[in-house]
């Protein structure tokens, strides 16, 4: 997100017209605040993601940091 707006990057194509192109999918970073530590595991997060869409990745650094550990 840049200045409060989503940035969409796509391959270059000749004669591109932004008014005629529709975005069908985006990748979004989703944060679940105040999630109990017992639920912060891959299995639970994959289940939550199925309600939202396709999960691309679970960030291990964020997971470890949210638990209070250091890298």
SVG drawing of the C-alpha trace seen along z (x, -y; Angstrom):
<svg xmlns="http://www.w3.org/2000/svg" viewBox="-15 -9 32 37">
<polyline fill="none" stroke="black" stroke-width="0.4" points="0.0,0.0 1.4,-3.4 -0.1,-6.6 -3.3,-4.7 -3.7,-3.2 -3.1,0.3 -0.3,0.8 -1.0,3.3 2.0,4.5 1.5,6.5 3.4,7.4 3.8,4.8 1.6,5.1 1.4,2.8 -1.6,0.5 -2.5,0.9 -5.6,-1.1 -6.3,-1.2 -9.9,-2.0 -10.5,1.2 -8.6,3.6 -10.3,5.1 -8.4,6.5 -9.7,10.0 -7.4,11.1 -5.0,9.4 -2.6,10.6 -3.3,9.0 -1.5,9.1 -4.1,9.9 -3.4,9.4 -5.6,10.9 -5.2,8.7 -5.6,10.1 -5.5,13.7 -4.9,16.0 -1.5,17.7 -3.2,21.1 -4.7,20.4 -1.6,19.1 -0.6,22.2 -0.5,23.3 -3.5,25.5 -5.8,22.8 -4.5,20.1 -5.0,22.3 -8.6,22.9 -9.3,19.2 -7.7,18.6 -10.1,20.9 -13.0,18.6 -11.1,15.6 -9.5,17.2 -6.2,18.8 -3.4,18.4 0.0,17.7 2.2,17.8 2.4,17.6 5.1,15.2 7.3,17.1 9.0,13.9 5.7,12.3 4.6,15.5 7.7,15.7 7.5,11.9 3.9,12.1 4.7,14.8 7.3,12.6 10.4,14.5 13.3,12.9 14.8,14.1"/>
</svg>
